[in-house]
Amino acid sequence: MSTISISSTRPAVKYFLGFNVLVWLPYGLFCFITPGFLSEAAGVTAVTPTGSTELRAMYGGLQAGIGALCAAALVKPDLVRTALGTLSFLVVGLFSARLAGAFIDWGFSAYTGGAFAFELATLAIAISLLRAEPQPASL
């Protein structure tokens, strides 16, 4: 059986994943606990209990899960490529839908601009780091 060697000790990867843990995990947990926060911050308001549950799931659980995946990759190096790839796919989805939505709804705001900047930077760095990570050895 061959051993897979992943270069997760590179400081850039550790800092990037650590930064993403610090951004996604606390924000997700905060939004899960306090979904009403999104009304002021992003103009997103739940008008029914089902709506609150949806905010807790999408802004809370999903975002906390992204942070947890990044944390797992810091502890378990063979998850580095998975975390970087997942971040790339999720962030390109967020960015693309946000951009399309902003044009459809003319929903440009400071919140939207900040999200665009964060998502583009995250995508660029994740792809760059992913390309530099060695491929696992074939079995």
LUMVEX-36952 format. One line per field, with one value per residue: residue number from 0; residue in one letter; y, x, z of N, C-alpha, C, O in turn. Coordinates in pm, whole numbers. Last residue first. Layout:
<nodes>
resi <- (NUM,...) $
resn <- (A,...) $
n_py <- (Y,...) $
n_px <- (X,...) $
n_pz <- (Z,...) $
ca_py <- (Y,...) $
ca_px <- (X,...) $
ca_pz <- (Z,...) $
c_py <- (Y,...) $
c_px <- (X,...) $
c_pz <- (Z,...) $
o_py <- (Y,...) $
o_px <- (X,...) $
o_pz <- (Z,...) $
</nodes>
This chain:
<nodes>
resi <- (138,137,136,135,134,133,132,131,130,129,128,127,126,125,124,123,122,121,120,119,118,117,116,115,114,113,112,111,110,109,108,107,106,105,104,103,102,101,100,99,98,97,96,95,94,93,92,91,90,89,88,87,86,85,84,83,82,81,80,79,78,77,76,75,74,73,72,71,70,69,68,67,66,65,64,63,62,61,60,59,58,57,56,55,54,53,52,51,50,49,48,47,46,45,44,43,42,41,40,39,38,37,36,35,34,33,32,31,30,29,28,27,26,25,24,23,22,21,20,19,18,17,16,15,14,13,12,11,10,9,8,7,6,5,4,3,2,1,0) $
resn <- (L,S,A,P,Q,P,E,A,R,L,L,S,I,A,I,A,L,T,A,L,E,F,A,F,A,G,G,T,Y,A,S,F,G,W,D,I,F,A,G,A,L,R,A,S,F,L,G,V,V,L,F,S,L,T,G,L,A,T,R,V,L,D,P,K,V,L,A,A,A,C,L,A,G,I,G,A,Q,L,G,G,Y,M,A,R,L,E,T,S,G,T,P,T,V,A,T,V,G,A,A,E,S,L,F,G,P,T,I,F,C,F,L,G,Y,P,L,W,V,L,V,N,F,G,L,F,Y,K,V,A,P,R,T,S,S,I,S,I,T,S,M) $
n_py <- (450,748,994,1313,1599,1877,2206,2409,2416,2506,2767,2873,2825,2986,3243,3280,3249,3459,3677,3644,3663,3922,4076,4005,4095,4370,4411,4340,4538,4765,4651,4577,4453,4426,4175,4094,4167,4014,3755,3728,3751,3533,3320,3350,3329,3070,2918,2974,2863,2588,2530,2608,2448,2199,2225,2256,2012,1823,1886,1827,1581,1485,1619,1702,1959,2113,1986,2063,2333,2313,2200,2411,2603,2465,2450,2713,2735,2552,2650,2940,2991,2753,2704,2951,3006,2797,2871,3106,2998,2858,3072,3362,3554,3652,3866,4034,4243,4198,4311,4307,4034,3876,3852,3646,3418,3332,3072,3079,3297,3191,2977,3122,3274,3074,2947,3144,3270,3074,2903,3076,3094,2826,2812,3005,2899,2650,2738,2883,2687,2348,2111,1965,1803,1461,1149,832,524,216,-118) $
n_px <- (-313,-124,-74,-237,-58,43,-74,-103,-374,-457,-366,-527,-784,-775,-732,-966,-1169,-1110,-1150,-1425,-1540,-1467,-1591,-1864,-1905,-1880,-2098,-2312,-2286,-2331,-2509,-2724,-2948,-3102,-3189,-3007,-2760,-2760,-2782,-2531,-2373,-2467,-2400,-2118,-2051,-2145,-1989,-1735,-1755,-1779,-1541,-1340,-1397,-1339,-1062,-970,-1061,-925,-659,-662,-694,-455,-408,-605,-609,-686,-916,-1087,-1113,-1253,-1488,-1577,-1642,-1855,-2030,-2103,-2250,-2462,-2575,-2630,-2738,-2897,-3020,-3117,-3285,-3472,-3581,-3704,-3898,-4052,-4162,-4155,-3995,-3660,-3471,-3192,-3015,-2774,-2786,-3057,-3113,-2927,-3005,-3185,-3043,-2844,-2743,-2662,-2493,-2288,-2199,-2107,-1906,-1727,-1667,-1564,-1329,-1165,-1134,-996,-753,-670,-630,-421,-225,-175,-87,143,315,285,199,82,150,99,150,36,192,61,85) $
n_pz <- (-673,-705,-453,-475,-591,-387,-432,-613,-659,-408,-405,-612,-510,-278,-386,-538,-340,-164,-336,-396,-137,-54,-256,-223,42,4,-169,2,199,50,-244,-508,-644,-872,-922,-1124,-1013,-782,-888,-1009,-774,-624,-790,-790,-515,-450,-631,-546,-289,-342,-487,-300,-77,-195,-239,25,139,-19,37,321,434,521,770,1012,1111,899,821,1026,963,723,824,985,793,675,893,924,686,738,986,920,677,652,912,997,781,822,1066,988,814,995,1143,924,825,844,641,541,544,661,922,1005,963,1087,1349,1366,1433,1649,1616,1348,1346,1509,1353,1127,1245,1339,1076,888,1009,1121,902,734,872,845,568,551,718,588,338,410,532,466,553,363,129,163,52,104,45,-89,0) $
ca_py <- (316,654,888,1185,1502,1757,2084,2385,2383,2372,2670,2882,2761,2842,3182,3292,3162,3321,3654,3642,3542,3805,4084,3986,3952,4299,4441,4266,4396,4747,4720,4611,4446,4550,4252,4070,4227,4159,3812,3721,3843,3669,3345,3352,3448,3189,2913,3014,3008,2659,2507,2663,2594,2230,2202,2360,2141,1822,1900,1959,1653,1428,1670,1581,1849,2155,1979,1921,2294,2375,2126,2284,2628,2503,2328,2650,2813,2538,2516,2883,3085,2803,2598,2876,3092,2803,2743,3110,3090,2784,2981,3245,3598,3541,3851,3905,4269,4164,4297,4432,4138,3892,3939,3782,3442,3461,3113,2973,3305,3312,2952,3022,3341,3161,2875,3067,3345,3191,2853,3034,3214,2883,2729,3020,3031,2655,2654,2950,2792,2478,2188,2053,1911,1590,1258,959,631,336,0) $
ca_px <- (-303,-223,-19,-211,-164,74,-74,32,-285,-494,-309,-382,-741,-801,-631,-834,-1161,-1109,-1019,-1324,-1555,-1427,-1447,-1794,-1916,-1788,-1962,-2287,-2278,-2200,-2501,-2588,-2926,-3030,-3263,-3151,-2805,-2742,-2891,-2653,-2356,-2477,-2541,-2195,-2019,-2193,-2135,-1772,-1739,-1883,-1674,-1345,-1404,-1475,-1154,-944,-1105,-1071,-710,-627,-816,-506,-351,-586,-575,-568,-800,-1051,-1049,-1120,-1407,-1538,-1535,-1739,-1974,-2025,-2128,-2376,-2518,-2571,-2637,-2813,-2956,-3026,-3170,-3393,-3509,-3595,-3796,-3982,-4066,-4222,-4129,-3754,-3557,-3260,-3150,-2786,-2659,-2982,-3207,-2918,-2892,-3238,-3073,-2912,-2796,-2750,-2617,-2360,-2257,-2213,-2019,-1798,-1722,-1686,-1437,-1202,-1197,-1131,-833,-698,-733,-545,-281,-220,-206,35,251,317,277,-6,233,37,220,4,163,145,0) $
ca_pz <- (-613,-757,-537,-406,-613,-465,-349,-561,-771,-454,-311,-618,-635,-269,-298,-600,-457,-116,-275,-503,-217,25,-233,-351,11,94,-211,-122,235,113,-115,-468,-500,-850,-822,-1139,-1140,-770,-808,-1090,-885,-569,-759,-914,-592,-379,-633,-682,-303,-268,-546,-436,-67,-149,-350,-74,192,-10,-100,268,397,396,645,932,1201,976,732,1013,1089,723,727,1048,888,594,835,1031,703,620,970,1040,726,543,834,1084,808,697,1055,1087,763,890,1206,982,866,845,757,528,495,520,851,1001,921,942,1318,1350,1292,1638,1746,1397,1268,1550,1486,1116,1179,1434,1191,864,943,1202,1025,698,850,977,631,476,746,728,349,338,611,409,649,439,181,132,116,41,139,-97,0) $
c_py <- (212,518,794,1082,1377,1665,1963,2259,2349,2326,2527,2778,2762,2770,3031,3222,3164,3224,3509,3613,3533,3679,3961,3981,3920,4149,4370,4288,4312,4600,4703,4691,4471,4565,4394,4164,4210,4229,3963,3786,3845,3772,3487,3384,3459,3314,3034,3010,3054,2810,2587,2649,2657,2381,2238,2346,2253,1957,1904,1979,1790,1489,1609,1621,1722,2041,2024,1905,2148,2338,2182,2199,2501,2529,2355,2522,2758,2612,2502,2753,3029,2898,2655,2769,3021,2892,2742,2982,3100,2871,2897,3162,3483,3592,3730,3880,4142,4192,4279,4422,4271,3999,3971,3884,3581,3491,3237,3015,3195,3323,3071,2994,3245,3231,2968,3008,3265,3274,2972,2971,3176,3008,2784,2937,3050,2790,2661,2871,2859,2586,2324,2135,2011,1698,1390,1069,759,441,124) $
c_px <- (-274,-203,-131,-157,-133,-47,-43,41,-145,-403,-339,-316,-589,-754,-651,-727,-1022,-1094,-1007,-1185,-1452,-1432,-1396,-1643,-1845,-1788,-1858,-2145,-2244,-2180,-2359,-2591,-2784,-3000,-3212,-3231,-2955,-2786,-2880,-2769,-2481,-2467,-2561,-2342,-2106,-2172,-2196,-1923,-1771,-1875,-1782,-1484,-1418,-1494,-1297,-1038,-1086,-1123,-863,-684,-788,-640,-406,-539,-539,-517,-672,-926,-1004,-1044,-1265,-1455,-1486,-1620,-1853,-1960,-2041,-2243,-2423,-2498,-2565,-2703,-2856,-2951,-3069,-3270,-3421,-3512,-3677,-3871,-3988,-4117,-4211,-3890,-3648,-3339,-3230,-2925,-2676,-2858,-3134,-3012,-2887,-3130,-3130,-2947,-2884,-2819,-2715,-2494,-2339,-2279,-2136,-1920,-1792,-1747,-1567,-1314,-1249,-1205,-978,-783,-770,-657,-415,-286,-263,-95,134,243,317,71,149,119,158,74,137,99,89) $
c_pz <- (-716,-691,-582,-504,-531,-477,-436,-475,-722,-568,-354,-527,-647,-394,-291,-516,-518,-233,-228,-447,-329,-61,-159,-329,-120,68,-125,-171,113,152,-62,-339,-458,-700,-805,-1049,-1159,-899,-797,-1016,-974,-681,-705,-890,-717,-463,-565,-698,-445,-289,-474,-496,-205,-136,-313,-194,90,37,-101,128,334,354,517,792,1123,1065,803,926,1082,850,721,953,955,686,748,979,816,640,854,1013,849,591,733,1005,896,715,931,1081,857,830,1104,1056,924,894,740,656,474,462,701,912,905,888,1169,1319,1265,1491,1735,1526,1307,1476,1534,1250,1166,1371,1291,991,942,1140,1105,815,819,968,769,538,676,760,490,349,541,487,593,541,260,201,71,120,62,4,0) $
o_py <- (94,478,765,1083,1339,1654,1950,2210,2269,2211,2438,2710,2663,2665,2956,3151,3058,3129,3445,3534,3426,3599,3902,3890,3819,4085,4316,4193,4224,4546,4634,4787,4394,4669,4473,4224,4302,4338,4033,3863,3952,3870,3552,3466,3565,3395,3095,3091,3162,2876,2647,2745,2748,2434,2300,2446,2335,2010,1981,2080,1860,1453,1674,1654,1645,2030,1979,1821,2114,2315,2107,2132,2485,2482,2277,2490,2758,2557,2446,2746,3068,2885,2609,2745,3029,2856,2693,2986,3102,2821,2868,3179,3504,3664,3709,3874,4141,4166,4338,4514,4340,4050,4081,3991,3629,3580,3247,2995,3214,3354,3054,2988,3282,3245,2942,3020,3314,3342,2971,2985,3237,3027,2787,2988,3103,2794,2677,2929,2890,2577,2406,2221,2129,1686,1425,1079,791,445,135) $
o_px <- (-262,-91,-222,-190,-17,-129,-96,150,-75,-360,-256,-222,-530,-690,-554,-642,-966,-1017,-905,-1110,-1396,-1339,-1295,-1576,-1774,-1683,-1760,-2077,-2158,-2070,-2277,-2667,-2728,-3023,-3270,-3329,-3023,-2843,-2982,-2845,-2531,-2543,-2660,-2400,-2161,-2263,-2290,-1980,-1827,-1978,-1868,-1539,-1498,-1596,-1368,-1088,-1175,-1219,-923,-750,-882,-694,-405,-621,-452,-397,-562,-841,-895,-923,-1168,-1361,-1366,-1509,-1757,-1847,-1918,-2137,-2314,-2375,-2452,-2588,-2741,-2832,-2948,-3162,-3309,-3390,-3563,-3762,-3870,-3997,-4324,-3897,-3706,-3282,-3326,-2949,-2602,-2829,-3149,-2991,-2846,-3160,-3124,-2887,-2986,-2940,-2836,-2596,-2446,-2402,-2251,-2024,-1907,-1868,-1669,-1387,-1363,-1327,-1071,-875,-888,-768,-510,-392,-383,-202,34,122,376,13,146,153,165,57,207,-18,181) $
o_pz <- (-683,-659,-505,-622,-518,-385,-546,-447,-785,-571,-338,-567,-688,-385,-298,-569,-547,-226,-251,-504,-354,-59,-197,-378,-130,71,-177,-211,118,138,-123,-326,-380,-640,-732,-1092,-1205,-894,-802,-1074,-1010,-684,-736,-960,-746,-480,-618,-772,-463,-306,-539,-549,-225,-180,-393,-245,70,-19,-176,102,296,250,412,706,1165,1091,770,954,1127,845,716,996,978,659,749,1017,805,613,868,1017,878,549,728,1029,872,669,935,1091,813,800,1125,1033,968,994,633,765,397,344,622,836,804,778,1130,1267,1152,1431,1803,1543,1301,1537,1592,1259,1191,1436,1325,1012,991,1212,1152,826,871,1047,806,558,734,823,509,366,605,506,664,609,226,319,-47,242,-34,42,81) $
</nodes>
